[in-house]
């Protein structure tokens, strides 16, 4: 029987099983793909609790991102007390996303540069939504790529990348089907985690296919901080036995600046990622 492993993206999420069921329902909606009905088992690699104090409730899932609960529990742009490399990455992404206010908090000479005027206007989101999305993305991707020691709750502290990598590998090992293909479907920041593990973690099991959705892996600032990445041989051939399909929307607020991946993740100089 085939198995699909999901891994979610940026920002806080509902509890793990609630989120898995929501993904299944979304896939099956409007005569879509009913994985359960087709006998395909699924699991969710869940990492929101590493960066957020508690799961979203059902009410919070339906409320506006501007409500007081979301504002009080949402992320802030990471303070740049680390290396120049960290500051450079966050400043570069902030400029790209037009986050002038975020850049003011970054202790780097790069923070003085202004984003290109109108660069973000092609992304048709209200400003307050754009701000929340980008703040979540900047913090989450920074804390993962630089393995920040972070405490989401009193008494708990995690080396973010180490813990999330371990969860991804553990899930693939535990849920590996005895027969049939094993596919990873990743979204947003989850695509960075999936790629990082499949490319750079030796003990990560091999899978039969990878799907990335709304992936920021095309952004230079992300690529520059990936382990073992090169443009000519970026495809994780040792761990992905079949296709890598990348699905994107050019208006995606996270991935829209460079949503296609075939040119950046080649296999021995040849384009193999299927961009849709």
C-alpha positions as CSV (number, residue, x, y, z in Angstrom):
1,X,0.0,0.0,0.0
2,X,1.3,3.5,-0.8
3,X,2.0,6.0,1.9
4,X,2.2,9.8,1.7
5,X,4.1,11.8,4.3
6,X,2.9,15.4,4.6
7,X,5.0,18.2,6.1
8,X,3.4,21.6,6.8
9,X,4.7,25.1,6.3
10,X,5.2,28.4,8.1
11,X,3.2,29.9,11.0
12,X,1.3,28.2,13.8
13,X,-1.0,25.3,13.1
14,X,-3.8,23.3,14.7
15,X,-2.9,20.1,16.4
16,X,-1.2,17.4,14.4
17,X,-4.1,15.1,13.7
18,X,-6.5,18.0,13.1
19,X,-4.1,19.4,10.5
20,X,-3.6,16.0,8.8
21,X,-7.4,15.6,8.4
22,X,-7.7,19.2,7.1
23,X,-5.1,18.4,4.4
24,X,-7.0,15.2,3.4
25,X,-10.3,17.1,3.3
26,X,-8.7,19.8,1.1
27,X,-7.2,17.3,-1.3
28,X,-10.6,15.5,-1.7
29,X,-12.7,18.6,-2.1
30,X,-14.5,19.3,-5.4
31,X,-13.9,15.8,-6.8
32,X,-10.3,16.0,-5.9
33,X,-8.0,13.1,-4.7
34,X,-9.5,11.0,-1.9
35,X,-6.3,9.4,-0.6
36,X,-8.1,7.5,2.2
37,X,-10.7,6.2,-0.2
38,X,-8.0,5.0,-2.5
39,X,-6.3,3.0,0.3
40,X,-3.4,5.4,0.7
41,X,-2.1,5.9,4.2
42,X,-0.9,9.3,5.4
43,X,1.0,10.9,8.2
44,X,2.0,14.5,9.1
45,X,5.5,15.6,10.1
46,X,4.5,18.3,12.7
47,X,6.9,20.9,13.8
48,X,4.8,24.0,14.8
49,X,5.1,23.2,18.5
50,X,8.9,23.7,18.2
51,X,8.3,27.4,17.4
52,X,4.8,28.2,18.8
53,X,3.6,27.8,22.4
54,X,0.4,25.9,21.7
55,X,-1.7,24.8,18.7
56,X,-4.4,27.0,17.1
57,X,-7.9,26.2,18.3
58,X,-10.8,25.7,16.0
59,X,-12.0,29.2,16.7
60,X,-8.6,30.7,16.0
61,X,-8.4,28.8,12.7
62,X,-11.4,30.7,11.4
63,X,-10.7,34.1,12.9
64,X,-9.0,37.0,11.1
65,X,-5.2,37.1,11.4
66,X,-5.7,40.6,12.8
67,X,-7.5,39.5,16.0
68,X,-5.9,40.1,19.3
69,X,-5.0,36.5,20.0
70,X,-3.1,36.2,16.7
71,X,-1.3,39.5,17.2
72,X,-0.2,38.5,20.7
73,X,1.0,35.0,19.7
74,X,2.4,35.7,16.3
75,X,6.1,35.7,15.5
76,X,8.4,38.7,15.4
77,X,11.3,39.2,13.0
78,X,14.4,37.6,14.6
79,X,16.7,40.0,16.3
80,X,20.1,39.9,14.6
81,X,22.5,39.2,17.4
82,X,24.2,36.4,15.5
83,X,26.6,36.3,12.6
84,X,26.9,38.5,9.5
85,X,25.6,35.6,7.5
86,X,22.4,35.5,9.5
87,X,21.9,39.2,9.2
88,X,22.6,39.2,5.5
89,X,20.0,36.4,4.9
90,X,17.2,38.1,6.9
91,X,18.0,41.5,5.5
92,X,18.0,40.2,1.9
93,X,14.6,38.5,2.4
94,X,13.2,41.6,4.1
95,X,14.2,43.7,1.2
96,X,12.8,41.3,-1.3
97,X,9.5,41.2,0.6
98,X,9.3,45.0,1.0
99,X,9.5,44.8,4.8
100,X,11.1,48.1,5.6
101,X,9.9,48.1,9.2
102,X,11.4,44.6,9.7
103,X,14.7,45.8,8.3
104,X,14.9,48.6,10.8
105,X,15.3,45.9,13.5
106,X,18.2,44.1,11.8
107,X,21.7,45.0,13.0
108,X,23.4,45.0,9.6
109,X,24.6,47.6,7.2
110,X,22.3,45.9,4.6
111,X,19.4,47.2,6.6
112,X,19.9,50.7,5.3
113,X,19.1,49.7,1.8
114,X,15.5,50.3,0.5
115,X,13.6,47.6,-1.2
116,X,12.8,48.3,-4.8
117,X,9.7,50.5,-5.0
118,X,6.6,48.5,-5.9
119,X,8.4,45.2,-5.9
120,X,5.7,43.6,-3.8
121,X,2.7,45.2,-5.4
122,X,2.2,42.2,-7.8
123,X,1.2,40.1,-4.8
124,X,-2.5,41.0,-4.3
125,X,-2.8,40.6,-0.5
126,X,-3.9,43.2,2.0
127,X,-0.9,44.8,3.8
128,X,-1.7,43.4,7.2
129,X,-1.9,39.8,5.8
130,X,1.3,40.3,3.9
131,X,3.0,41.5,7.1
132,X,1.9,38.6,9.2
133,X,2.9,36.0,6.5
134,X,6.3,37.6,6.0
135,X,7.1,37.9,9.7
136,X,6.2,34.2,10.2
137,X,8.4,33.2,7.2
138,X,11.4,35.3,8.2
139,X,11.5,34.0,11.8
140,X,10.7,30.3,11.0
141,X,13.2,30.0,8.1
142,X,15.9,31.8,10.1
143,X,15.5,29.7,13.2
144,X,15.6,26.5,11.1
145,X,18.5,27.2,8.8
146,X,20.7,28.6,11.6
147,X,19.6,25.9,14.2
148,X,18.6,28.5,16.7
149,X,18.1,27.4,20.3
150,X,14.6,28.5,21.0
151,X,12.1,28.1,23.9
152,X,8.4,28.1,22.8
153,X,7.2,27.4,26.3
154,X,8.6,27.8,29.8
155,X,10.8,24.8,30.6
156,X,11.3,23.6,27.0
157,X,14.1,24.6,24.7
158,X,15.0,23.2,21.2
159,X,17.8,23.4,18.8
160,X,15.3,24.0,16.0
161,X,16.9,22.3,13.0
162,X,18.2,19.3,15.0
163,X,14.7,18.6,16.4
164,X,12.8,19.1,13.2
165,X,15.3,17.0,11.2
166,X,14.9,14.2,13.7
167,X,11.1,14.3,13.5
168,X,11.2,14.2,9.7
169,X,13.6,11.2,9.6
170,X,11.7,9.4,12.4
171,X,8.5,9.8,10.5
172,X,9.9,8.4,7.2
173,X,11.4,5.4,9.0
174,X,8.3,4.7,11.0
175,X,5.8,5.1,8.2
176,X,7.8,3.5,5.4
177,X,5.3,1.2,3.5
178,X,6.1,-2.5,3.3
179,X,5.0,-2.3,-0.4
180,X,4.0,0.5,-2.7
181,X,5.6,3.9,-3.1
182,X,6.4,6.4,-0.4
183,X,5.8,10.0,-1.4
184,X,6.6,13.2,0.5
185,X,4.3,16.2,0.0
186,X,5.6,19.4,1.5
187,X,4.3,23.0,1.7
188,X,6.1,26.3,2.0
189,X,8.7,26.1,4.8
190,X,8.1,22.4,4.9
191,X,9.7,22.1,1.4
192,X,12.9,23.6,2.9
193,X,12.9,21.0,5.7
194,X,12.1,18.1,3.4
195,X,14.8,19.1,0.9
196,X,17.4,19.7,3.6
197,X,16.8,16.3,5.2
198,X,16.7,14.4,1.9
199,X,19.9,16.2,0.7
200,X,22.0,16.5,3.8
201,X,20.9,14.0,6.5
202,X,22.7,10.7,5.9
203,X,20.3,8.6,8.0
204,X,17.2,9.9,6.1
205,X,15.5,7.1,4.3
206,X,15.0,7.1,0.6
207,X,11.6,7.9,-0.8
208,X,10.0,7.3,-4.2
209,X,8.9,10.8,-5.0
210,X,8.8,14.4,-3.7
211,X,6.2,17.1,-4.2
212,X,6.9,20.7,-3.2
213,X,4.1,23.3,-3.1
214,X,4.6,27.0,-2.7
215,X,8.3,26.5,-2.1
216,X,10.8,29.2,-1.2
217,X,13.7,27.0,-2.4
218,X,14.2,29.2,-5.4
219,X,15.2,32.2,-3.3
220,X,19.0,33.0,-3.3
221,X,18.9,33.8,0.4
222,X,17.6,30.3,1.2
223,X,19.9,28.5,-1.2
224,X,23.0,30.2,0.2
225,X,22.3,28.7,3.6
226,X,21.4,25.2,2.5
227,X,23.9,22.4,3.3
228,X,25.3,20.5,0.3
229,X,23.4,22.5,-2.3
230,X,24.7,23.3,-5.8
231,X,22.8,24.5,-8.8
232,X,24.3,21.9,-11.2
233,X,23.7,19.0,-8.8
234,X,21.1,20.1,-6.3
235,X,18.6,17.3,-7.0
236,X,18.7,14.9,-4.0
237,X,19.3,11.8,-6.2
238,X,20.5,9.6,-3.3
239,X,17.3,10.0,-1.4
240,X,14.6,10.6,-4.1
241,X,14.2,7.6,-6.4
242,X,11.5,9.1,-8.6
243,X,10.1,12.4,-9.6
244,X,10.3,15.8,-7.9
245,X,7.2,17.8,-8.8
246,X,7.1,21.4,-7.9
247,X,3.7,23.2,-7.9
248,X,3.6,27.0,-7.7
249,X,1.5,30.1,-8.0
250,X,3.5,33.1,-9.3
251,X,1.5,35.3,-6.9
252,X,2.5,33.3,-3.9
253,X,3.7,35.8,-1.3
254,X,6.6,33.6,-0.1
255,X,7.6,31.7,-3.3
256,X,6.5,34.2,-6.0
257,X,9.8,35.9,-6.5
258,X,11.4,32.7,-8.0
259,X,8.8,29.9,-7.8
260,X,10.2,27.5,-10.5
261,X,13.0,25.2,-9.3
262,X,14.1,23.2,-12.3
263,X,17.0,25.6,-13.1
264,X,18.3,25.6,-9.5
265,X,18.1,21.9,-8.6
266,X,19.6,20.1,-11.5
267,X,20.9,16.6,-11.8
268,X,24.4,16.6,-13.2
269,X,23.7,19.8,-15.1
270,X,20.3,18.7,-16.5
271,X,16.9,20.0,-15.5
272,X,14.8,17.2,-14.0
273,X,12.4,19.0,-11.5
274,X,8.9,19.2,-13.0
275,X,7.6,22.7,-12.4
276,X,3.8,23.1,-12.7
